[in-house]
Amino acid sequence: MLEAAGTIGLPVKGNLTYADYLKIDDGQRYELIEGELVLTPAPGFWHQHAAANIEALLRDYVEKQKLGLVLDAPFDVVPAANVVLQPDVLYLSRERFHLLTGDCLKGVPDLAVEVLSPSSGRRDRLQKSRLYLRYGVKEYWVADPAAQTVEVFSAGEKGWFLAGVYGPEDVLASPLLPGLAAPVDGIFRLPEGLEL
């Protein structure tokens, strides 16, 4: 991907900034991982289906409780000059509203959710997970459509703490959002009449 940055007139070798990122206008989606431009291909059906269901359940809970807001990708999360992330779904508490601008979130959300895809799974679990922790995300969910599981991680002093792994038979709970009870089968179940 660094070669692509050079061909569109941007610095290479991991030296890109958010200002450079904003100059890109080639119709592709990117993230900026510690100065390196990373192409994020369009996700497939299973990814989008799970992300939309997670967004809906979170939005319903957050709005009823008047806790903040829920957004989905693509939306830039900019915790540092050389980092631009686009979580699949994010929750931002009212206390962090001051971080929002018309263009991006200048900081991190309280909760970031990534839905795994074959092209993004390693990056979501390793690089992005570390960045979310480093910059202060309080809770991180990893949804895996292939396994039909959601892993919930809470930030601790020494790293992520696995708060729970939830499968289709389980009801997901969130340490960050007490009272949230989300049946996991509803995240991955196909609408009636749809077969893939």
N, C-alpha and C positions, 0 to 999 in steps of 0.2 A: 504494500500500500504506500510505502514511502516514495516509490517511483512515481505513483500517481500524483502525489503532492508536488513533486518537482515539475511534472509536466503541466501543472496548472499554476505555476509561478509562485509556489510557496516554499518555505525552507524545508529541508529534509533532515533526517537523522534525529528525530525526536525533539525538534526545537519549535514545534508549532504552538501557538497560543490561541485563546478564544478569539482574539481579533483576526488572526489568520483564518480560523475556522469559519468565521462569519463571511469571509470573502468567497467561499466555495459556492458555486451556483451551477452544478452540473446535473441536478436532478436525482442524485444519489443521497442516501442517508449515511451519516458518519457519526462516530464518537471520537473523542480525543482522549487517549489513554497516556497520561504523563508525556504529552508532547507528540505522540505518535498518532497519526490519522488512521482510523480503523473503519473500513466499510462495514455497514450493517445491512445485509441483504433483506429484502422484504420477507417477513415471516410467513409460514404456511398456515393452513387452516387450523390445525390442532393448537398451535401457539395462539393464534388470534382468538379462537373460541375460548380457551382457558383464560386468557388475559381479559377478555370482555366480561366473562363471568366473575372473575375476581374483582374487577373494577366495580361491577354492579353491586356485589355484596358489600364491599367496603363503602361505596358511596351511600348505600342505604343506611348502613350502621352510623357512619360519620355524620350524615345529615340529620338523622333522627336524634342523635346525641348532641348536635350542634358543636362538634369538635374541631372542625376545620374544613379542608377540602380534599378531594381525590381527583387526580389527573392521570392521563395515560399518554403513552408515547405516540408520536414524537413530541417531546418537550424537553428542552435543554436544562440540565442540572449542572451548574458550574461552580464546583467547590474551590477551584484554584484556576489560575490563569492558563495552565496547560492541561486541564482536565475538563472534559465535557461528556457527561453521561446521559443516557436516555433510558431510565428504568421503564419497564413495560407498564407498571402502575406505581403511583406514589401517593402517600398520604402526608399532608402538611397540616400540622396543628395551628390553631389560631395564633399561638405564641410565636410562630415563625413566619407569619404573613409578611412581616417587614422584609423578608428575603426575596419576595416576589417582585419582578419587574414586568413590564409589558412583553419582554422577550424571553425571559428565562428565570430560573431560580438561582440566585447568587448565594449558594450554600447547598445544603442537603436537606431532603425531607426527613421526617421522623421515621417513616417506613418506606422502604424500597422493595418492589416485587419484580423478580425476573422470572419469566417463563422460558424454560430451556428449549432450544432448537438445536438441530444437529450442527449448525454453523456457529452457534454462540455458547454452547454449554460450557466448554472449558473456560472461556473468557468470563462468563457470568459467575462461575464457581470460584475462580481464582483471582484474576485481576480486578474485576469489578467488586467482588466481595471485599477484598483488601482495601480498596479505595473508599467504599461505603463506610467501613469500620474506621479508617484513618480520619475521615472528615466528619464523623459524628452521627451517622445514621443509627438510630436506636434499635431498630428491628429490621430484619432482612428475611424475605420469604423467597424460596426457590421452588417453583412449581414445575413438575416434570410430567408432561402429558403422556409420555411413553409408559412410565411407571404408574401414572395416576396417583402421584403423591405430592404433598406440599411439606417442605421442611421450613420450620420457623426457627430463626436464630435471633437471640438477644445479645446486644453488645455488653461485654463484660470488661473488666480491667485487663485481662490477658488475651482478649480476642473474642470471637463469636462463641456463644454458649448455645448449644442445640437445645431449644426449649421443647421441641416436639416434632415428630414425623407423623403425618396424617395421611391415611389411605382412604379408598372409597367407602369403607365402612365407618370411618371416623368423623367426628365433628371437630373442626379446626378451632383452636383457642389461641388467643394472642395475649402475651403478658403486657404489651403496650396498650391494648384496647380491651380492658376488662369487660366482660359481658358479651363480647362478640362470640357467637356460636355459629359456625358456618359448615354445613354438611359438605364434605369434600366431593361426594358423588355429584353434587350440583355444579361443581366447577368443571368437571370433565364429561358429564353425560351429554349425549347428543340430543337435540330436539326430536320429539316424536316424529317419525316418518322420514328422518334423515339417516341414510346409511352410507358409510364410507369404507 
